[in-house]
Amino acid sequence: MSNRDVLRGVARRAMRERGLLPDFTPQALAETAAAAAAPPGPALEDLRGRLWASIDNDDSLDLDQLSVAEPIAGGAVRIRVAVADVDAVVRPGSAVDGHARANTTSVYTAAQVFPMLPERLSTDLTSLREGQDRVAVVAWMDVGPDGSVGGSGLGRALVRNRTKLAYDSVAAWLDGAAPPPPAVAAVPGMDGQLRLQDRVARAMREVRHEHGALSLETLEPRTVFDGEEIRDLRPETRNRAKDLIEDLMVAANGVTAAFLDRSGFPSLRRVLRSPERWERIASLARSLGDGLPAAPDARALQAFLARRRAADPDRFPDLSLSVVKLLGKGEYAAEMPGRPTGGHFALAVRDYTHSTAPNRRYSDVVTQRLVKAALAGAPAPYAEAELADLARHCTDQEDAAAKVERQVGKSAAALLLARRIGEAFQAIVTGASEKGTWVRVLSPAVEGRLVRGFEGLDVGDRVRVVLVHTDVERGYVDFHRAREGA
């Protein structure tokens, strides 16, 4: 059996064990076969003439959003983000909606992707595919020369993706390391369009960081296959094009939350509360000859991170990983008019929701339905109790999906390291609690449990470990702490 087949079996079992559905029902598949793209309504604004483009992974077909920029008066720029109108095709109460609501997210494992929506929808009928006319929900914001956002709003429009672009090739071009990708060069004016978006996104990012948004950089491992066999676990790094899209999506999500608030509508907020392990973050800062205040302070933490990035860029991803673990997990919360839920500590914003990935996240479909009701002057489609239940369910299922992805990733690591028992590695502690102590090996990018010699260690500590055991089916990678001098 190939490595990929082994991991596919692990993934399917893990999905079921975590309460996630690996397959669509016959009813959902029948609905999908009969589905058609959303017809354009007569009241929709026609924005097909704009230089819309998508930037995503090279192999992504489930294209959720497009972006475009245009100069306006006073040196400002209007940014528009078009989001696929999934709700126009996936109706509440349908079998497809039931599957999406059960899982709440696409699950991305090393061997197989388990999409939230059937692929004929997510990669075709509800995807903002290149050259296709599509209905979208469009968020717009006017950004001043200093990166501040002035006016903003939402509407529905007809859009057309002029070119499908990929992160790596766009980033290399923006950085001056490569010529424009052919897909950029083929569309007159697209090069200037992307440079304008990049400039505005960078200006907005600077403003967010000044307000305390955290500039973290973690290295997520990606399983590299040679045919059907695993060749490596290679960390994926951030780049300029990924930053560009993230900055625009953060802004669009904030605009969406503020729109619902102004409309007197409830919303499904994405929140990250003040970190409970702030003292450990402060301890890490002290160990590096720096300091943080006694109480959680996002601006102070961001200033510390900026100093560390400048002082030691090679080790900054390790510090970022430690901070991410200590910040805790984000969650969904139902916010009712006049009853704020709290903001997002890492983004340093109060108004924030998830709205830009409805092909991949059910929370975004819920938000889209709320937005469309507000635009139409209709009542909110969810009552308070149902929205609160959805918030808890989306949080729980997101956590379950992350555990499936981690389990399959660990099984991939166990396969890769099975022949390296007894070898020593440099590692960093990524988790320390009563449940156990976990470490991440620096090369290859593998996380495992420290089963002996963990006493006195905490998140962020560096340690030399020895690989002692692997179990592919369970996804176990076990280490002992190496003896001094070993």
C-alpha positions as CSV (number, residue, x, y, z in Angstrom):
1,M,0.0,0.0,0.0
2,S,1.4,3.4,-0.9
3,N,2.1,6.2,1.6
4,R,-0.8,8.2,0.2
5,D,-3.2,5.3,0.5
6,V,-2.2,4.7,4.1
7,L,-2.7,8.4,5.0
8,R,-6.1,8.4,3.2
9,G,-7.2,5.6,5.4
10,V,-6.0,7.4,8.5
11,A,-7.8,10.6,7.4
12,R,-11.1,8.9,6.9
13,R,-11.0,7.1,10.2
14,A,-10.0,10.3,12.0
15,M,-12.9,12.2,10.3
16,R,-15.4,9.7,11.6
17,E,-13.9,9.6,15.1
18,R,-14.1,13.4,15.4
19,G,-17.7,13.5,14.3
20,L,-17.0,14.8,10.8
21,L,-18.6,13.4,7.6
22,P,-16.1,12.2,5.0
23,D,-18.7,11.6,2.3
24,F,-21.7,13.4,0.9
25,T,-25.1,11.7,1.0
26,P,-26.9,10.5,-2.2
27,Q,-29.4,13.4,-1.6
28,A,-26.6,16.0,-1.5
29,L,-25.0,14.5,-4.7
30,A,-28.4,14.5,-6.4
31,E,-28.9,18.2,-5.5
32,T,-25.5,19.0,-6.8
33,A,-26.1,17.2,-10.2
34,A,-29.3,19.3,-10.6
35,A,-27.7,22.6,-9.5
36,A,-27.1,25.6,-11.8
37,A,-25.1,28.8,-11.3
38,A,-26.9,31.7,-9.7
39,P,-28.7,33.7,-12.3
40,P,-27.9,37.4,-12.4
41,G,-30.7,39.5,-10.9
42,P,-31.8,42.7,-12.6
43,A,-31.0,44.8,-9.6
44,L,-27.3,43.7,-9.5
45,E,-24.6,46.2,-10.1
46,D,-22.6,45.2,-13.2
47,L,-18.9,45.3,-12.2
48,R,-17.6,42.9,-14.8
49,G,-15.5,45.6,-16.5
50,R,-13.2,46.0,-13.6
51,L,-9.7,44.3,-13.5
52,W,-10.7,41.6,-11.0
53,A,-8.2,38.9,-10.2
54,S,-7.9,36.0,-7.9
55,I,-4.6,35.0,-6.1
56,D,-4.6,31.6,-4.4
57,N,-2.5,28.5,-4.2
58,D,-1.4,27.1,-7.6
59,D,-3.8,24.2,-7.5
60,S,-6.8,25.9,-5.9
61,L,-10.1,25.8,-7.9
62,D,-12.5,26.7,-5.1
63,L,-12.0,30.5,-5.6
64,D,-13.8,32.4,-2.9
65,Q,-12.8,36.0,-3.6
66,L,-11.5,38.5,-6.1
67,S,-10.1,41.9,-5.5
68,V,-9.7,45.2,-7.4
69,A,-8.5,48.7,-6.7
70,E,-9.2,52.1,-8.3
71,P,-7.9,55.6,-7.4
72,I,-10.4,58.1,-6.2
73,A,-10.3,61.7,-5.1
74,G,-7.8,63.0,-2.6
75,G,-5.2,60.3,-3.2
76,A,-7.4,57.6,-1.7
77,V,-8.0,54.2,-3.3
78,R,-11.3,52.3,-3.3
79,I,-10.7,48.6,-2.7
80,R,-13.4,46.1,-3.6
81,V,-13.4,42.5,-2.5
82,A,-15.9,40.2,-4.3
83,V,-17.0,37.1,-2.4
84,A,-18.7,34.2,-4.1
85,D,-22.4,34.2,-3.4
86,V,-22.6,30.6,-2.2
87,D,-26.0,31.1,-0.6
88,A,-27.5,31.8,-4.0
89,V,-26.9,28.1,-4.9
90,V,-26.8,26.4,-1.5
91,R,-30.2,27.0,0.0
92,P,-30.9,26.7,3.7
93,G,-32.4,23.3,4.6
94,S,-31.1,21.5,1.5
95,A,-29.0,18.3,1.8
96,V,-25.9,20.1,0.6
97,D,-26.5,22.8,3.3
98,G,-27.0,20.0,5.9
99,H,-23.6,18.5,5.1
100,A,-21.9,21.9,5.2
101,R,-23.6,22.7,8.5
102,A,-22.5,19.4,10.0
103,N,-18.8,19.7,9.1
104,T,-18.7,23.6,9.0
105,T,-15.3,23.6,7.2
106,S,-13.3,21.9,4.5
107,V,-10.7,19.6,6.0
108,Y,-7.3,19.7,4.3
109,T,-5.2,16.6,5.0
110,A,-1.9,15.5,3.5
111,A,-3.5,12.7,1.5
112,Q,-7.0,14.0,0.7
113,V,-9.1,17.1,0.9
114,F,-12.6,16.7,2.3
115,P,-14.5,19.7,0.9
116,M,-17.3,21.3,2.8
117,L,-19.3,21.5,-0.5
118,P,-19.4,19.1,-3.4
119,E,-16.6,19.9,-5.8
120,R,-19.0,20.6,-8.7
121,L,-20.2,23.5,-6.6
122,S,-17.0,24.7,-4.8
123,T,-14.7,24.4,-7.9
124,D,-17.3,25.4,-10.5
125,L,-20.8,26.8,-9.8
126,T,-19.9,28.7,-6.6
127,S,-16.3,29.4,-7.6
128,L,-15.2,32.8,-9.0
129,R,-13.6,31.0,-11.9
130,E,-11.5,32.8,-14.5
131,G,-13.6,34.1,-17.4
132,Q,-16.9,33.3,-15.9
133,D,-19.7,35.7,-15.0
134,R,-20.6,35.2,-11.3
135,V,-22.9,36.8,-8.7
136,A,-20.9,38.1,-5.7
137,V,-21.3,39.9,-2.4
138,V,-18.9,42.9,-2.7
139,A,-17.3,44.7,0.2
140,W,-15.8,48.1,-0.6
141,M,-13.6,50.5,1.5
142,D,-12.0,53.8,0.7
143,V,-8.4,53.8,1.9
144,G,-6.5,57.0,2.5
145,P,-2.8,57.5,1.6
146,D,-1.9,56.8,5.2
147,G,-3.7,53.4,5.1
148,S,-6.7,54.5,7.2
149,V,-10.1,53.2,6.1
150,G,-12.8,55.9,5.6
151,G,-16.1,55.0,4.0
152,S,-17.1,51.4,3.5
153,G,-20.1,49.3,2.6
154,L,-21.5,46.1,1.0
155,G,-23.6,45.3,-2.0
156,R,-24.3,42.6,-4.6
157,A,-22.9,42.7,-8.0
158,L,-22.0,40.7,-11.2
159,V,-18.3,40.2,-11.5
160,R,-15.8,38.4,-13.8
161,N,-12.4,37.0,-12.8
162,R,-10.0,38.4,-15.5
163,T,-7.1,36.1,-14.4
164,K,-6.3,33.3,-12.0
165,L,-3.0,34.0,-10.2
166,A,-0.8,32.0,-7.8
167,Y,0.8,33.3,-4.6
168,D,4.4,32.2,-5.3
169,S,4.8,33.6,-8.8
170,V,3.1,36.9,-7.9
171,A,5.2,37.3,-4.8
172,A,8.4,36.7,-6.7
173,W,7.4,39.3,-9.3
174,L,6.4,41.9,-6.6
175,D,9.7,41.3,-4.9
176,G,11.6,41.9,-8.2
177,A,13.0,38.4,-8.2
178,A,11.1,37.3,-11.4
179,P,9.3,38.7,-14.4
180,P,5.6,39.2,-14.3
181,P,3.7,35.8,-14.4
182,P,2.3,35.2,-17.9
183,A,-1.2,35.4,-16.5
184,V,-0.4,39.0,-15.4
185,A,1.3,40.0,-18.6
186,A,-1.7,38.7,-20.7
187,V,-4.2,41.2,-19.2
188,P,-3.4,44.9,-20.1
189,G,-3.2,47.0,-16.9
190,M,-3.1,44.0,-14.5
191,D,0.5,44.7,-13.5
192,G,-0.4,48.2,-12.3
193,Q,-3.6,47.0,-10.7
194,L,-1.7,44.5,-8.6
195,R,1.0,47.0,-7.6
196,L,-1.7,49.4,-6.5
197,Q,-3.4,46.7,-4.4
198,D,0.0,45.7,-2.9
199,R,0.7,49.3,-2.0
200,V,-2.6,49.9,-0.3
201,A,-2.5,46.5,1.5
202,R,0.9,47.3,2.9
203,A,-0.3,50.7,4.1
204,M,-3.3,49.2,5.9
205,R,-1.0,46.6,7.5
206,E,1.2,49.3,8.9
207,V,-1.8,50.9,10.5
208,R,-3.0,47.6,12.0
209,H,0.4,47.0,13.5
210,E,0.5,50.5,15.0
211,H,-2.8,49.6,16.7
212,G,-1.3,46.3,18.0
213,A,-2.1,43.7,15.3
214,L,0.5,41.0,15.8
215,S,3.1,40.3,13.0
216,L,3.5,36.5,13.5
217,E,5.3,34.2,11.1
218,T,4.9,30.4,11.7
219,L,6.2,27.7,9.4
220,E,3.4,25.3,8.6
221,P,4.7,21.9,7.3
222,R,3.5,20.7,3.9
223,T,3.8,17.0,3.0
224,V,5.8,16.7,-0.3
225,F,5.1,13.5,-2.3
226,D,7.2,11.9,-5.0
227,G,4.4,10.1,-6.8
228,E,2.5,8.2,-4.0
229,E,5.4,8.2,-1.5
230,I,6.4,10.9,1.0
231,R,9.6,12.6,0.2
232,D,9.8,15.4,2.7
233,L,7.9,17.7,5.2
234,R,8.7,21.2,4.0
235,P,7.6,24.3,5.9
236,E,5.5,26.7,4.0
237,T,6.5,30.3,4.5
238,R,4.7,33.6,4.1
239,N,5.3,35.8,1.1
240,R,4.3,39.2,-0.2
241,A,1.3,37.9,-2.2
242,K,-0.1,36.0,0.7
243,D,0.3,39.1,2.9
244,L,-1.5,41.2,0.3
245,I,-4.6,38.9,0.2
246,E,-4.6,38.5,4.0
247,D,-4.6,42.2,4.5
248,L,-7.5,42.7,2.1
249,M,-9.5,39.9,3.6
250,V,-8.9,41.2,7.2
251,A,-10.2,44.6,6.0
252,A,-13.2,43.1,4.2
253,N,-14.1,41.0,7.3
254,G,-14.0,44.1,9.4
255,V,-16.1,46.1,7.0
256,T,-18.7,43.2,7.0
257,A,-18.9,43.1,10.8
258,A,-19.3,46.9,11.0
259,F,-22.0,46.8,8.3
260,L,-24.1,44.3,10.2
261,D,-23.6,46.3,13.4
262,R,-24.8,49.5,11.6
263,S,-27.8,47.6,10.2
264,G,-28.9,46.5,13.7
265,F,-28.3,42.9,12.8
266,P,-26.8,40.1,14.8
267,S,-23.5,38.6,13.6
268,L,-21.3,35.6,14.0
269,R,-18.1,37.2,15.3
270,R,-14.6,35.7,15.2
271,V,-13.0,36.5,18.6
272,L,-9.6,35.9,20.3
273,R,-9.8,36.9,23.9
274,S,-6.9,38.2,26.0
275,P,-4.3,35.5,26.5
276,E,-4.5,33.6,29.7
277,R,-0.8,32.7,29.6
278,W,0.4,36.3,29.2
279,E,2.9,35.8,32.1
280,R,4.6,33.0,30.0
281,I,4.8,35.3,27.0
282,A,6.3,38.0,29.3
283,S,8.8,35.4,30.6
284,L,9.8,34.6,27.0
285,A,10.4,38.3,26.4
286,R,12.6,38.5,29.6
287,S,14.6,35.5,28.5
288,L,15.5,37.4,25.4
289,G,16.6,40.5,27.3
290,D,13.3,42.4,26.6
291,G,10.2,43.1,28.6
292,L,6.4,43.3,28.5
293,P,3.9,44.9,30.8
294,A,2.2,42.8,33.5
295,A,-1.2,43.0,31.9
296,P,-2.0,41.8,28.3
297,D,-1.1,44.6,25.9
298,A,-1.3,43.9,22.1
299,R,0.6,47.0,21.1
300,A,3.5,46.2,23.5
301,L,3.6,42.6,22.2
302,Q,3.6,43.8,18.6
303,A,6.5,46.2,19.4
304,F,8.4,43.3,21.0
305,L,7.8,41.0,18.0
306,A,9.0,43.7,15.6
307,R,12.2,44.1,17.6
308,R,12.8,40.3,17.7
309,R,12.2,40.0,13.9
310,A,14.8,42.7,13.3
311,A,17.3,41.2,15.8
312,D,17.0,37.5,14.9
313,P,14.9,36.9,11.7
314,D,16.1,33.2,11.4
315,R,14.6,32.3,14.8
316,F,11.6,34.6,14.6
317,P,9.3,31.8,13.3
318,D,10.1,29.7,16.4
319,L,9.2,32.7,18.7
320,S,6.1,33.2,16.6
321,L,5.0,29.6,17.1
322,S,5.5,29.9,20.9
323,V,3.4,33.1,21.0
324,V,0.7,31.6,18.9
325,K,0.4,28.6,21.3
326,L,0.3,30.8,24.3
327,L,-2.3,33.2,22.8
328,G,-4.8,30.4,22.7
329,K,-7.5,29.6,20.1
330,G,-9.9,31.8,18.3
331,E,-13.6,31.0,18.5
332,Y,-16.9,32.1,17.1
333,A,-19.4,34.1,19.2
334,A,-22.9,35.3,18.5
335,E,-23.1,39.1,18.8
336,M,-26.5,40.6,19.3
337,P,-27.2,44.3,18.7
338,G,-26.1,46.3,21.8
339,R,-24.3,43.3,23.3
340,P,-20.7,43.2,22.2
341,T,-18.8,39.9,22.4
342,G,-15.3,41.3,22.6
343,G,-12.7,41.7,19.9
344,H,-9.8,39.9,18.4
345,F,-6.6,40.3,20.4
346,A,-4.1,39.3,17.7
347,L,-5.7,41.5,15.1
348,A,-6.3,44.4,17.5
349,V,-9.8,45.0,16.3
350,R,-13.2,44.9,17.9
351,D,-15.4,44.3,14.8
352,Y,-14.4,41.1,13.1
353,T,-16.2,38.3,11.4
354,H,-15.4,35.6,8.9
355,S,-17.0,36.4,5.5
356,T,-14.6,35.8,2.7
357,A,-14.4,32.0,2.3
358,P,-18.0,30.7,2.0
359,N,-16.9,27.7,-0.2
360,R,-14.7,26.5,2.7
361,R,-16.3,27.7,6.0
362,Y,-19.9,27.5,7.0
363,S,-19.5,30.5,9.3
364,D,-19.0,32.6,6.2
365,V,-22.2,31.2,4.6
366,V,-24.1,32.2,7.8
367,T,-22.6,35.7,7.6
368,Q,-23.4,36.0,3.9
369,R,-27.1,35.2,4.6
370,L,-27.2,37.8,7.3
371,V,-25.6,40.4,5.0
372,K,-28.0,39.6,2.1
373,A,-31.0,39.9,4.5
374,A,-29.8,43.3,5.7
375,L,-29.3,44.5,2.1
376,A,-32.8,43.4,1.2
377,G,-34.4,44.9,4.3
378,A,-35.6,41.5,5.4
379,P,-35.6,40.1,8.9
380,A,-32.4,38.3,10.2
381,P,-32.5,34.7,9.0
382,Y,-31.3,33.4,12.4
383,A,-32.8,33.8,15.8
384,E,-30.5,34.5,18.8
385,A,-30.5,30.9,20.2
386,E,-29.8,29.4,16.8
387,L,-26.9,31.8,16.1
388,A,-25.4,31.0,19.5
389,D,-25.7,27.3,18.8
390,L,-24.0,27.8,15.4
391,A,-21.2,29.7,17.0
392,R,-20.5,26.9,19.4
393,H,-20.9,24.3,16.7
394,C,-18.5,26.0,14.3
395,T,-15.9,26.4,17.0
396,D,-16.2,22.7,18.0
397,Q,-16.0,21.5,14.4
398,E,-13.2,23.8,13.5
399,D,-11.3,22.3,16.4
400,A,-12.2,18.7,15.3
401,A,-11.0,19.5,11.7
402,A,-7.7,20.9,13.0
403,K,-7.2,17.7,15.1
404,V,-7.8,15.6,12.0
405,E,-5.3,17.6,10.0
406,R,-2.8,17.4,12.8
407,Q,-3.3,13.6,13.2
408,V,-2.8,13.0,9.5
409,G,0.2,15.3,9.5
410,K,1.7,13.3,12.4
411,S,1.0,10.0,10.5
412,A,2.9,11.5,7.6
413,A,5.7,12.4,9.9
414,A,5.8,8.9,11.4
415,L,6.0,7.5,7.9
416,L,8.9,9.8,7.0
417,L,10.8,9.2,10.3
418,A,10.2,5.5,10.7
419,R,13.8,4.6,9.6
420,R,15.4,7.3,11.8
421,I,14.8,5.8,15.3
422,G,17.7,6.8,17.6
423,E,18.6,10.0,15.8
424,A,19.0,13.3,17.8
425,F,17.3,16.5,16.7
426,Q,17.2,20.1,17.8
427,A,13.6,21.1,18.9
428,I,11.4,23.7,20.5
429,V,8.7,23.1,23.1
430,T,5.3,23.8,21.5
431,G,3.0,22.6,24.3
432,A,3.2,21.9,28.0
433,S,0.3,20.9,30.2
434,E,-1.0,18.1,32.4
435,K,-1.9,16.3,29.1
436,G,1.7,16.2,28.0
437,T,4.7,18.0,26.5
438,W,5.1,18.5,22.8
439,V,8.1,19.6,20.8
440,R,8.7,20.5,17.2
441,V,11.8,19.4,15.4
442,L,13.4,22.1,13.4
443,S,14.4,19.9,10.4
444,P,12.4,18.2,9.1
445,A,9.3,20.1,10.3
446,V,7.9,17.5,12.6
447,E,5.9,17.7,15.9
448,G,5.9,14.9,18.4
449,R,5.4,14.2,22.1
450,L,8.3,14.3,24.6
451,V,7.6,11.2,26.7
452,R,10.7,11.4,28.9
453,G,12.8,14.3,30.3
454,F,10.0,16.9,30.0
455,E,10.2,18.0,33.6
456,G,10.7,21.8,34.0
457,L,10.1,22.6,30.3
458,D,7.6,25.1,29.0
459,V,6.5,26.5,25.7
460,G,9.3,28.2,23.9
461,D,12.2,26.3,25.5
462,R,14.8,24.8,23.2
463,V,15.8,21.2,23.8
464,R,17.7,18.4,22.1
465,V,15.7,15.3,21.7
466,V,16.1,11.7,20.5
467,L,13.5,9.9,18.3
468,V,12.4,6.7,20.1
469,H,9.2,5.5,18.6
470,T,6.7,6.1,15.7
471,D,3.2,4.7,15.1
472,V,1.7,5.6,11.7
473,E,-1.8,4.5,12.5
474,R,-2.1,6.6,15.6
475,G,0.1,9.4,14.3
476,Y,2.6,9.0,17.2
477,V,6.1,10.5,17.0
478,D,7.7,10.1,20.4
479,F,11.0,11.6,21.7
480,H,13.1,11.4,24.8
481,R,15.2,14.4,26.0
482,A,18.8,13.8,25.0
483,R,21.4,13.4,27.7
484,E,23.8,16.3,28.2
485,G,26.6,16.0,25.7
486,A,24.8,13.4,23.6
